[in-house]
Amino acid sequence: MDISVTTTTFHLSDDDLKQMVQLGVDYIDFGTGASFPGVKEDGFPDLDALLKERRRIQSFGLDINRVTLPDLSESYMSGDDNTGLEHSVKAVKVFGEAGVNIVRQRFAGDTFNHLTKSYKATQRGGALARGESLVFSDEPYQVHSLDDHEQYWKRFTNAYSQLVPACEEANVLLGMHPSDSPLQGTPFGGLGYRRIIDEFPSKKSRIHLLYRNTRRRRWQFVSAG
């Protein structure tokens, strides 16, 4: 079984990469789309910088497993601006040219963090982790209406209707992470996740489930449909 770890920064030091190798890591996931060179300047990654960094990562015996596209912001999800989607489509092409074959897209507002209270939770052995609770919060909040939900879904499907063909052309898989935490009514939790599979049955569109490929011994994305 191969192991992949997630980082939120693009420029990893030699010591970072050496430590990953020493720990038995095989692949790196880049979890923040804005961390790639070129995104802040042009809206999508710079191909030459990406290729250069991938070669450096490979020189340590590692490789890139999955990357994150530039985030689709509140301005896109509210219907005010399509520039972010144009940048994500361009990013898909860049990653495809760089030989990175799994991408995923983040959507602003897919979690309802305003409903919960975040705190440091004590886990097994005294380890500290992020905790979220619906009952610890005493702050007032406003819930989303059905109309809000359907408008959000309309903007999501508009994005996926362009991202899926772009991924098919670039020969990359489009991964989808569920709303985390998957509270009731979140767009990509429960039935919403199944809805993605039904509306986008492309072989290049994958929800964020994993299975063990015993022949290649690697964790991969696979559709539950």
N, C-alpha and C positions, 0 to 999 in steps of 0.2 A: 504494500500500500504506500503510495506517495503522499507526502504531507505538503500542504500549501499554507502560508501564513499571510495575514493581511497587514499592510502598512498604509499609513495616511500621508506619507511623504514620498516624493519621487526620487530625490537624490539620497541614496543610501551609501554610507561610508564603506570602505573596505572592511573595517572592523565589524560593521553590521552584517555584511555578507559572509565574512568568515565565521561569525557566531552562528548564523543560520545553518551553514554547512556542518559545523560542529554539533549542532542540535539535531541533525538529520533531516533538515528541511530540503524539499526538492523544488518547490515552486513558490512564487510570490504573487499575491493578489494586491492590486493597487486600488484601494477603496475610496479615494477622493479624486474625482475627475479634474478639479481645479489645480491639482498638484503637478500636472504635466506641463512641461515648457511649451509656451505658445498659447495655452488656453486663456490666460489672463490678458494677453496682448491681442490675439486674433480670434479667440472663442473656441479654438480646436487645437489639438496637439501638433507640435512641429515634428515632421516625419524624421528628419535627419537626427534631431536630438533623441528621439525615441529609439531609433535604430542603434545609435551609439551606446545608449544606456543598456539596451538589451544585450548587445555584444559583451559589454562589461559584466553584466549579470551572468551570462553564459560562460564567461571565462572562469568563474568560480564553480562551475558545475551546476548552476541553478538555471531557471528560466521563468518567464512570465506565464502565469496561468490565466488570470482574469483581470480585466481592467474596468474602470468606471468611466462612462461617458460624461461630458459636462452636464451639470445638473439642469433640469428643467425647473425654472424658478416660479415663484408666485405670479409674476407678470405673464408668463406663458400660460399657466393653469387657469388664470382668470380670463384669458382670451385677449389680452392687450398686446401681446408681442410674440411673434413667431421666430424671432432671430435665434433664440436658444435652440429650437428644433433644427434649424438650418445648420447650426454649429454641430449638433450631435450627429446629424447625417454625415457631415464632412469628417467628423471624428471616426465614425465607423469605417470610412474608406481609408483613413490614415492607419488605423490599427490593422485593417486587413492587409495593407501593403507592407506593414511591419511584421507580418506573420503571427500576430496575436489573434487567437481564434475564439476567445470568449469575452464578450462585452456585456455590461449591464447598464441600465438607465435608472437614475433616481428621479423621483417626482416630488416636488414640494407639496406638503400637505397630506401625504399618504399616511401619516401617523397622527394620533390625537393626543399629543403629549400634554396639552392643556388640561386633560381630564385626570391626569395622574400626578402623584407626588413621587419625585425621584429621591432616593436616599441610598446610603451605603448599607448594603445587606451583608450579614455575616453568613457565610456558607460553610460547608463541611471543612473541618480542620481549622476553622477560624479565618479562612480566606475571605477577603472583602471583594464584593462585586456590586454592580449596579442593581439597585432594586427599584421597582415601580409598583405603586399601589393605588387602587381606586378609592380606598377607604381612608387613607391617611391625609388626603387633601381636603382642606376646608375653604379653598378659594372658590368664588363664584365662577361659573363657566356657562358658555352658550353652546348648545349642540347644533350640529348641521342638519339642515332640512333635506327632505327627499329631492327637492329641486336642486339644492346645492350638490348633492351626490351625483345626480344625473348630469349636471353641467360638468362636474369634475371628470366623470367617465367619458363624456364627449371629447374633452381635451386629451385625455389619455389615449383614446382610440385614434384620434387624429395623429398623435405622435407615433403610435405603433404602426399605423397604416403606411407611414413613410420609413420608419426604422426597420421593419421586417424586410421589405424589398431591398433596402440598402444592405442589410446583412446577407441576404441571399446572393446579391451581386458580389459582395466582398468575401463571401465564403467564411463568415464568422457566425458563431452562435450568439443569440441575444438572450441573456439570462435575466430572470426577474426575481427579485427578493420580495418576500411578503411584507406587509405592513408590520412593523415591529415597534411596539407590542401590537398584536392583532386584536385590538379592542373591537367590540361590536360596532358595526357601521364603517370601520376603516375600509377603504376601497380595495385593498389587496389582501384582505384576510377572509378566510372561509369561502363563501360563495363567490366573492369577487375574484379570487384566485382561479377558481374553476372557470369563471366567465372569460378570463384571458385565454385559456386553452381552447374554449369553444369558438371564440371569435377570431383567433389567430392560430390556426392549425399548422402553420408552416413548420417544416423540419428544422428551420433555423431559429425558431422561437421556442425557448425552453424556460420552464419555470424553475425556481431555485431549489429543486430537490436533488439529492445526490445518491448515486449508487456506486457500488464497487464493481468495476470492470475486472473480472478475475484474470482475463487473458493479458491485459496491459497493466493491471495492478495500479489503477489510477482512479481517483474519485472524479466523476464527471457529472455534467448537468444532463438531466433527462426529463422529458415531459411525462407527466402523470396521465396524460391522455393517450 
